[in-house]
Structures are given as structure tokens and as C-alpha cells.
Amino acid sequence: MRSLYAVLGLMLLWAPLTAAELSLADAERTLKEEKENPHALFSLSFYFEQAGRPFSALRAIERAIELKSDIPGFHARQGQLLAQRRRLKEAAAAYGRAAEMDPKAKAFRAAQARAHAQAGQLQEAVAAWRRLLDGTTDRQEVLDAAEQIALLAYRQQSPAHAEAAWKTALDKLALWKDRLQASDRLAQAMLAQREPERAFAFWRGLLETQADWDVRAALIERMQQTAQAAAPETQARLLAETAARWETLANDTDHGTLKQRATRSAAEILLRTGQAERAAALLKAVVFSADWDANFQTAQLLSRTLAQLDDDAARKAFWIEFLSKTATPLKLQAGKRYPLKVEFFQGGGPSTLKLLWSSPSQKKEPIATAHLFSSVDAQAGDGLKAAYFKDVNLGSPWFERIDPKLDFQWTEAAGPEPGKPGLNFSARWTGFVEPKHTETYTFYTVSDDGVRVWLDGRKIIDRWTHHGPTEDSSTDFQRLYAVYRQLAACAARPEDRIALWQSVVGDYSDQVEARQELAEALASARRFSEAVGEYEALLQIQRQGLNYQWQMSQDHWQRMIELCGDAGQPERAVKLMLERFGEADNHWQICQWFHTLQARCGESTAVKAAIDVARVGGMRQAGAAEYLCNAGRPEIARPLFQDLAARENLDRNLRHFALERLTNMARSGPERIEIAQRRLNLGGEYWEKSQAFQQLAQCLGQEGRIEEALQIVRQADQYRQHNLSAGPQVLQAIAPGVLQGNRVGPGLRTPDGQEKAEAAFVAFFKEFCSRGDYPHGLEQLACVLSELHARRGDYDGAVLLLKTLVGIMELPRLHLQAASLLERKGDTDGAMGAHFDYFAAMGKARTAELQRNPPFLQNRGILHLDGACAQFLQRAKKTDEFLRRVVQRLEKLGGLEREGTADAALGLCRQLALPEKTLELVDRLDQWGHKPRLYTLEKQWAEAAIRMKNASSRADAQMRDQLLAQAEQWKKTLERNPEDYQAAINASKAYRLLGRHQDAKPYLERARAIAPHDPVILDLLAREFMLDKDYASTV
């Protein structure tokens, strides 16, 4: 359906005037004077619309219609403009006139229908869509019209009209996809009328006209859905008919998968209606008629049916039959030679081909030459005949030979022919294989790229694709496994499940899943010891697999320990940990073994097991020691960690771990330092050594050995990676450990010791204070050392130390610490001076930043000061005095020095919530010629905050300012465009919200004069009348 905009766009191309050819004055003059050219007026309607003059646009098209009323596009354009003004009924009438004039333009009728619907004229909208539906044969128009009629019908609670629309649509549609869509909607309308039987009959009638199997299946599915929606007294009859239809459909095809699909659907209905025996009979007849996946799906439904009949014996017998018919293990006779063919292609890059086999009596291994024969009458095993080809399609012969076995690793440079490259070739091996035992065999290939294997004429492996090294087997055990699990579910007793899985393991001894199922079956029968034995065999199979990693076994290890605990055999768990779990490479995982054993056998047993396992050393010793530590046995864990740390041939990461634990377990400070030093001497990667530096520095700080700790920082400073030094982090590790509650280390307990520590720190401060990453750590340690003076009551000594450091390099936090100490001493004036020094230091730091980074000048943000300064000023009531000193300092400064200090002052005023002081300060700065963007923003903040303070509440003040600004803005908009009645409405609303009703009325009257018929304006006038009436009644 061509859209209305497309139709009007084509007409606009014909119009002689465009917006580019006219000024607004020309357009207004043309609107008044044009009396002969309706197309010019039609064009003007678009011009005025784009210029924001909707009512002039409407007058232009009305004038065009007066001049020539028989052009449908003019009426459609009028409808479009009326719809934009929400004059929907008039718009619908205009669209209707256009549609009557040009019945072929379906867009006009559709626009009329939409306008009626938006105006709430649902009956008229339905009639318009109905006329469109009756007058078209276009499939999309038919579907759209029917859909719209249905939607409107449901809004009117009239599904019968929806049904009629879709019935008409169904008669007009030819494509099956469209007809099915219409049929679905038609049946839905019948169901909405609570007539499922009629809907069912509709589907039945449609079904009888169809011959295609898939189409009939789709229709019967809908019959089934409809039947399920019927009342109980009707549902059974309809479902029975549906089931019969499915049975008929099943009988009408010989395709196994389709037959099964229909039969399963019939059986599902029969099961639901209590006819399980009939369902079972239907399913048994088709269960083996398709591929394996479809057969298994049908078999599952049959099994569920037999379970509903409480016939466990039949269910078990069926699964045995299913297994025998769909799974044929390779049972070979010893000494008999079976024809064997292998094909392979190499598609580029390194290539691999291996042929292996296994049986219950032999492990998985390559097939040896002794079991391969190039001919059936060969006296001894000599291998297989090999034919190599120069392409990947076994087409262009290359050379032939006898290969003693299939175990190859080729590269592009060294292929199957010595001295020649091997790239994009293929090969075929033929001969015979002779098994050693009479039992079930499984054949395997490891290939890169494609491989195919035939045994005794039967293809047993097929992976003819490009792939990396991949293992394939002759047994698709995952399918068999699904059947065996069904059989296991039929077993009533644990012994029966055990016997089943033992049989499976006997045939497929190399399958991990089978072993695990047997183990769990044994565990469910409380035969825990045997279950552990099966898990041991499982681990052996898992280790032989391709790409084995120890993480694959860790869940099995955990389960085996649980079973040993359940069996009351902790000594067996220990033996497994010692002999079978050697690949474990995670001390946390090993620690969990002992926690599991503790949960099953008690703590003392787990502790004994940990001691026994620790004797083997390595990772298991680490895990055991970790458990003992967690179990509250540090006296046992400590020598284990010590032993690990002392073993030079042990993995370095493990030794680091042991030394870290020993550091945490140390009985004294000197011992802790000695162990931390050993860890540092051990070396390692950057991260390990950095951690060791930090730990040693922390231990020295805890003992008060500041001079030695600082020497460690110097060493760490020399240790770098990618120009990154470990020193700053090591320095920051010292301070947190110096003060331990009320305790300090021995090195700081005497005045002499403290004096030496301070002397060492001052020297270090001089050396490192100018290094960019060190100031934070220096501030931390300086504050801690000054706090030691304060705790002894020596506030003067504390302040003197800080002043000495400030004399070397001014760090703002040192002033802040001095201020805090002086306030605690009771020296308020001294504290005031220290806070001012802190403020000045922050200003200097800001100045330095502005000098280093010129782009930062104009885009900088507010400077944040430590809240302690503002809090002190409020507590001491020194704010005014402090700010006077700030202004005096600013008067003495200039340039960037003044701006840096001013930034600090503005940040302080923000923290103190003093907008008046901010405004005064910004005005002074403006007079001095400082006008960065930050000061403008701060002035705006201050002015806004002051306005809020003067208002009755911040919210009211903000709202009032916003409404006044909005009203002024709408007034200006109305002045620019006198036809913008929405601006007049908005100005009226803004004044009314301000409570200025007299100011609001003129703007509402102005809007009424512009658009007297607009529904929005009429609604506002009605509300205004009611408000005035209510107001008058209260006066």
C-alpha cells in the first residue's frame, strides 16, 4: 500500500512553488491574493508547515480546495494538517472525500480509518477498513485491513466482526502461508466467542481440502490446540477425533520420521485421555522405523506409557530390545582376521594419524604390527598396504608401500615420502586385523585432518573434515549411555543397577561415564569400598585420554575421599592422596580433602591424615600444613612450613607461600623479621619480591626499627620493572604497623630510640621528598612519629619534628597534623596558625599545578580541602578571622599565585556553605582581573544559593525562578511566531502555576483566537471555567 506521504510527495513535485522560491512575506501575500492557481496554494501549505505556521498551512489548503475541489490530494492534505492539530473527526471526513474521489489510492481510505480510530469513532473506523478490505486483492493490503478490523473489533468486545473480517481475507488470499495466518486469526475469533466446537469444525473443513502431508500435520496440530481449549464435556470427544486424525496421517506416509511424529502426537492424546494401552500399541509399531534420534524420542514416550501402565517388566524388556536393535558392539573372535580399510587426507599444516584399539582385557594402545596383515594368508603380521595420492580426494596416485602400523606425525616439510614435503595429500590403507581376545573391542583414531575406518565392511569411524588433533572411537557411547540410563531407571533394586552397569563396564571398560555410574550405584547400595575401586579405574582411563589435565580429576578425587570416609576407611583415603592424587597442583584443593575427611570421620582423623600426607612433601605438604593451620594446630603446621621453606629444590612460589605463612605464625617480632628477610632473599618475579619487601618493612616497623625499615625502602627503590619502583608501596607499608593500639615496638619505646628513628627519617625525607610517588608515604610516617611525641605529652617535640620536615619540603598534610596536635594541646591560636599554613600550602600546590599545566587554567574544577580545616573553624568559631587573613594574603599576591590561593579559598567557602563570602571573593578577584571559568561557575553557585536562602524554601525558590524563565521564553516564542498557539498555552500554564491567574488569562484567550476548534484548547478553557467558578464560590 503506497503511503499517504508518498502520494502527497508526488503531488508536491508537480506544484509550481517551493519553499526555496519564497520569503515569508511573499508566502503571506500569495495566500491572500492567489485566486487562480490551486497548486501554488497546495505548495504553500508545505511551506507554512515547515515555517512553523500550521494555521496558515491549513488556510492555504482550504483556499486550494475552494479553487479546485475535485483533486483528491488536496483533501488528503487537508486531512493530514487537521490530524496534526488533533481535529480528528474533520481529518477523517477530509480523508474520506479523497478516498471517494480516488478509490484506487488505498492510502486515503487507510488514513481515514486511522483518523476515525484515533478520534474514538470505532464503528466508522471499522467501516472504512471494511471498504478497503472489500475493494482490494493485494495480499498485504488484505492482511493489514483484516488485522486492523480485528483489533478494533476486540476493542469493542465484538469478536464476531473480527471473524467476519478474517473470513473475507481468507477468501481473497492464495498463498498457503497467508491463508494459514488468516485461518489462525479466524479460529482465534471463534474461540473469543467461546465457540471451540465451531473453531474445531473450521479446522476440520480446512483439513479435508488439503492433500500435502506437512500442511495436514499443521492443521491437525491446530485442531488439537482447539480441542484443549474446549469445556471438559466436549474436550474428550474432540481430542479423540484429533487422535484418529493423527493415526490416519501416520498411515498416509512411509517416511519413518514423519510416521513417528504423527504417532507420537496421537499417543500423547491417548495418554492424556487414559488410553495408555492403545498408545503403547501405536508406539511399538513405529519405534524402530526412523533414525536413531527419532527412534529414541519415540522410545522415551513408549517408556513413559508403560510406566503409566505400571508395567516395569515390559518397560525393562523394551529397553533391552531397543538396545539390541540400535547398538551393535564390535564383538570380535580371537585369531580371526577381519578386513580393515582406513582412509585419510591432509589439508595443510602438520598432520597426525594414529590407529588404536582397546578391549576389557587390554588397555587402549596402538595396533601393533603383529596384529596387522597385508593379505588374508600372510604368515605373520607385516602391516597394511598403503596407497598414497597427490591430492586430498584419493584421486591422483603417488606411490605405494607396506606400512607396519598406523602411527604417523607428518609436517609440511617432511611428508610420507622421505625427503619430500607432505602437503595436501591423501592415503588409503587396506588389509586385515587379527584380535588377541574374543570380546568387545573399541577402535580409536587420533587424526588431523580427515579419517574414515571400515571393519569387516562396516564403517565404524567417519570424520572426513578439516580439524585439529581429534580422537574418535568406533562406539558412539553417548547414545548407548542414554539407553543404559533408561534401563537403570527401570531397576527396582540397587543390586539390579549395579549388575547393569557392571555389564556396561564389561563391554565398554574405557568409558568414564560407565565407570562413574557403576561407582555411584555401588555407593547407593552402601558398598563404598567397591565404589572407590571403580573411581580408581576411572582415573586411570581419564589419564590416558587426549589432552588430559589434572583439573579433570579433582572432582573425582573429592568424591573418592567422601566415599572412603563413608566407608570408615580414612587410611584408604590417605593412601589415595599419597599414591593416586599426585598431579594435584593447588594447595587449597588439597586442604579441602582434609576438611571433607573431617566432616566424615572427625577432626582427629583428618589431622592424622594430614600429618601422614605431609610426609611426601611438595604441594601436598603445603595443603596439609594449611589444613592444620586452619584446624587450630599451628604447632604441627609450623615445622611443615619450615621444611618447605628450607627445600632449595622446591618450586619458588611454594616456598614463598610457606614463608608468608611462617611470617604470620611467628612467635616474636625478631622471628617474624628473620622469616621476612628469608622470603626477600628467596627472590622471584617483580610482584613476589615487591610483596616480600613490603612484608619485611612492615615487620621492622612493628618492632620500631625505623632506620632498618627505611633502608629496605632504599633497596626496594632500586628494584624496578618497566620503570616502576617498588619503593613507594614499601614505604606505605611501614606506618600502619608502628602504632599497635597503645603498644609500639621496642625500638621506639625509649626517647633515645625515638630520636634515632627521627634522625633516620629526616635524612630519608631529605633524600626522597622530591620524588613524585613518595610524599604520601612520607606524610603517613611523619604523622605516626609525631603522634608518638603526643602520646608522651610532648606536643612541642611533635610540632618541632613536623616543622623541621616542612622546612625541608612543605607537604600540606604535615601542617594539618600539627594543627590537630596543637588543638589537642589546647592551643587554639597555634592550631589556627597551623590550619592557615595548611591552607597556604594547598594554595601553593595549586599554583604549581597551574604553572605546570597551562591547559588546566581555564578548565579546572573546585579545589577540595581536607574537611578537618573547616570543622576546626566551625568548632573554634574562627571562620571570619580566618577569611580575613585569607583576603589579606590574596591582596599581597598576584598572578597565578593569587589564583592558586583563591582556588583554595573558594573550596573552603564551599565546605563552610558560605555563598555570601564566595560572592565577595569572586567580585574582588574580578576587580583584580582574574576571570577564569571556575570563578564564573562559583559566582553562579553563590548567587543561586543566596536566592534559595532568601526564599521560603530551596525547592520553592528554584521552581519560581524556573517558571518565570519559562514564561518569559514562551512569550518571546509567541512574539516570533504569532500562530504558535502552543507557546501561548505554555505561557498561560506557567503563570497559573506561579499563582498569577490574571497574567495567565490573556495568553489562554490568545491561544483560543489562534485555534478556536482545537480540542486541547477547548479542554483548557473548560478547566479554566470550572476553576474560576470554584474560586468565585469561595469568595
Sequence and secondary structure as in RCSB ss.txt:
>XXXX:A:sequence
MRSLYAVLGLMLLWAPLTAAELSLADAERTLKEEKENPHALFSLSFYFEQAGRPFSALRAIERAIELKSDIPGFH
ARQGQLLAQRRRLKEAAAAYGRAAEMDPKAKAFRAAQARAHAQAGQLQEAVAAWRRLLDGTTDRQEVLDAAEQIA
LLAYRQQSPAHAEAAWKTALDKLALWKDRLQASDRLAQAMLAQREPERAFAFWRGLLETQADWDVRAALIERMQQ
TAQAAAPETQARLLAETAARWETLANDTDHGTLKQRATRSAAEILLRTGQAERAAALLKAVVFSADWDANFQTAQ
LLSRTLAQLDDDAARKAFWIEFLSKTATPLKLQAGKRYPLKVEFFQGGGPSTLKLLWSSPSQKKEPIATAHLFSS
VDAQAGDGLKAAYFKDVNLGSPWFERIDPKLDFQWTEAAGPEPGKPGLNFSARWTGFVEPKHTETYTFYTVSDDG
VRVWLDGRKIIDRWTHHGPTEDSSTDFQRLYAVYRQLAACAARPEDRIALWQSVVGDYSDQVEARQELAEALASA
RRFSEAVGEYEALLQIQRQGLNYQWQMSQDHWQRMIELCGDAGQPERAVKLMLERFGEADNHWQICQWFHTLQAR
CGESTAVKAAIDVARVGGMRQAGAAEYLCNAGRPEIARPLFQDLAARENLDRNLRHFALERLTNMARSGPERIEI
AQRRLNLGGEYWEKSQAFQQLAQCLGQEGRIEEALQIVRQADQYRQHNLSAGPQVLQAIAPGVLQGNRVGPGLRT
PDGQEKAEAAFVAFFKEFCSRGDYPHGLEQLACVLSELHARRGDYDGAVLLLKTLVGIMELPRLHLQAASLLERK
GDTDGAMGAHFDYFAAMGKARTAELQRNPPFLQNRGILHLDGACAQFLQRAKKTDEFLRRVVQRLEKLGGLEREG
TADAALGLCRQLALPEKTLELVDRLDQWGHKPRLYTLEKQWAEAAIRMKNASSRADAQMRDQLLAQAEQWKKTLE
RNPEDYQAAINASKAYRLLGRHQDAKPYLERARAIAPHDPVILDLLAREFMLDKDYASTV
>XXXX:A:secstr
   HHHHHHHHHHH S  GGG  HHHHHHHHHH  S HHHHHHHHHHHHHTT HHHHHHHHHHHHHH TT HHHH
HHHHHHHHHTT HHHHHHHHHHHHHH TT HHHHHHHHHHHHHTT HHHHHHHHHHHHHT   HHHHHHHHHHHH
HHHHHTT HHHHHHHHHHHHHH  SHHHHHHHHHHHHHHHHHTT HHHHHHHHHHHHTT   HHHHHHHHHHHHH
HHHTS HHHHHHHHHHHHHHHHHHHHT   HHHHHHHHHHHHHHHHHTT HHHHHHHHHHHTTSS HHHHHHHHH
HHHHHHHHTT HHHHHHHHHHHHHHH   EEE TT  EEEEEEEE  SSSEEEEEEEEETTEEEEE  GGGEESS
TT SS   EEEEEESSTTS SEEEEEEESS EEEE SSS SSTTS   S EEEEEEEE  SSSEEEEEEEEEES 
EEEEETTEEEEEE S  SSEEEES  HHHHHHHHHHHHHH SSHHHHHHHHHHHHHH TT HHHHHHHHHHHHHT
T HHHHHHHHHHHHHHHHTSTT  GGGGHHHHHHHHHHHHHTT HHHHHHHHHHT TT   HHHHHHHHHHHHHH
H HHHHHHHHHHHHTT HHHHHHHHHHHHHTT HHHHHHHHHHHHH TTS HHHHHHHHHHHHHH SSHHHHHHH
HHHHHHH  SHHHHHHHHHHHHHHHHHTT HHHHHHHHHHHHH EETTEESHHHHHHTTHHHH BTTB  GGGSS
HHHHHHHHHHHHHHHHHHTTSTTSHHHHHHHHHHHHHHHHHTT HHHHHHHHHHHHHHS  HHHHHHHHHHHHHH
T HHHHHHHHHHHHHHHHHHHHHHHHH TTHHHH       HHHHHHHHHHT HHHHHHHHHHHHHH  HHHHHH
HHHHHHHHHHHHT HHHHHHHHHHHHHTT   HHHHHHHHHHHHHHHHHHSSSHHHHHHHHHHHHHHHHHHHHHH
H TT HHHHHHHHHHHHHTT HHHHHHHHHHHHHH TT HHHHHHHHHHHHHHHHHHHH 
